[in-house]
Amino acid sequence: MPAESEETLRRFALMVEALSGKRGVSVGTGGKKGFGSSALKVNGKIFAMVSSRGSFVVKLPARRVEAHEATGAGRRFDPGHGRLMKEWIALDPKVSQSWLSLAQEALRFAGGKS
C-alpha cells in the first residue's frame, strides 16, 4: 500500500473516532464488502469514506464540490464506472485543509442539516 494511502487511512481512523459517537452515525455495513463497506454513515447514508483507490471522499453540495475542485483541493469522485459524481469529492491527500471539518460538513449535508 502506498504511503499516501496509509496516511489517508490513519487520518480517516481519527475521523471515525471523532464522529462515531454522534447521533445516527455508524461505520461500515457489518460483513459486506465493496462500496462503502467501511464508510462513515448517518442514518444509513454514506457521507465519508476511503475509496478503493485510497482517496478520502466526502459528500457535499455540488456547489461546494465545484469550489473545492476549482482550488485544486480535490476532484469529483469517479466510483469506477467513468461517471463523475456531482456531490462527491475525492480530496488530494497533500491538501492541508482539515478533513475533519469537511467530514463534519458532509455529516450535516447527508443528515439533512446543511
ZISULVEN-V685687 format. One record per residue. N is the residue number from 1. RES is the residue in three letters. PHI is phi in radians with two decimals (NA if undefined). PSI is psi in whole degrees, -180 to 180 (* if undefined). Layout:
n/res/phi/psi
N/RES/PHI/PSI
N/RES/PHI/PSI
This chain:
n/res/phi/psi
1/MET/NA/131
2/PRO/-1.08/152
3/ALA/-1.01/-37
4/GLU/-1.04/-43
5/SER/-1.15/-40
6/GLU/-1.10/-42
7/GLU/-1.12/-41
8/THR/-1.06/-45
9/LEU/-1.11/-39
10/ARG/-1.10/-47
11/ARG/-1.13/-38
12/PHE/-1.14/-41
13/ALA/-1.04/-38
14/LEU/-1.14/-39
15/MET/-1.17/-41
16/VAL/-1.02/-45
17/GLU/-1.07/-43
18/ALA/-1.26/-32
19/LEU/-1.84/-15
20/SER/-1.14/-18
21/GLY/-1.53/-4
22/LYS/-1.27/151
23/ARG/-1.01/128
24/GLY/1.42/-4
25/VAL/-1.57/134
26/SER/-2.42/169
27/VAL/-2.14/129
28/GLY/1.21/-174
29/THR/-2.36/50
30/GLY/0.44/92
31/GLY/1.58/-15
32/LYS/-1.47/154
33/LYS/-2.12/164
34/GLY/1.76/-157
35/PHE/-0.90/121
36/GLY/1.32/10
37/SER/-1.12/-25
38/SER/-2.17/26
39/ALA/-1.37/159
40/LEU/-1.47/134
41/LYS/-2.25/152
42/VAL/-2.18/123
43/ASN/0.87/40
44/GLY/1.46/-2
45/LYS/-1.81/129
46/ILE/-1.16/135
47/PHE/-2.22/-16
48/ALA/-2.73/144
49/MET/-2.85/169
50/VAL/-1.84/125
51/SER/-1.27/169
52/SER/-1.12/-17
53/ARG/-1.63/3
54/GLY/1.51/17
55/SER/-1.67/146
56/PHE/-1.45/126
57/VAL/-2.21/133
58/VAL/-2.27/155
59/LYS/-1.71/122
60/LEU/-2.38/163
61/PRO/-1.00/147
62/ALA/-0.91/-40
63/ARG/-1.12/-34
64/ARG/-1.26/-38
65/VAL/-1.06/-47
66/GLU/-1.05/-42
67/ALA/-1.12/-44
68/HIS/-1.15/-39
69/GLU/-1.14/-40
70/ALA/-1.12/-31
71/THR/-1.51/-7
72/GLY/1.49/11
73/ALA/-1.29/-17
74/GLY/-3.14/-169
75/ARG/-2.48/155
76/ARG/-0.97/142
77/PHE/-1.38/133
78/ASP/-1.98/110
79/PRO/-1.27/4
80/GLY/2.04/-1
81/HIS/-1.90/11
82/GLY/1.46/3
83/ARG/-1.92/116
84/LEU/-1.24/139
85/MET/-1.64/125
86/LYS/-1.25/-22
87/GLU/-1.91/18
88/TRP/-2.28/135
89/ILE/-2.20/134
90/ALA/-1.66/117
91/LEU/-1.45/144
92/ASP/-1.25/124
93/PRO/-1.11/-17
94/LYS/-1.47/-12
95/VAL/-1.29/134
96/SER/-1.49/-6
97/GLN/-0.94/145
98/SER/-1.13/114
99/TRP/-1.18/-31
100/LEU/-1.13/-42
101/SER/-1.14/-36
102/LEU/-1.19/-38
103/ALA/-1.14/-37
104/GLN/-1.16/-40
105/GLU/-1.10/-43
106/ALA/-1.11/-39
107/LEU/-1.04/-47
108/ARG/-1.10/-43
109/PHE/-1.13/-52
110/ALA/-1.19/-30
111/GLY/-1.48/0
112/GLY/1.46/20
113/LYS/-2.14/42
114/SER/-1.65/*
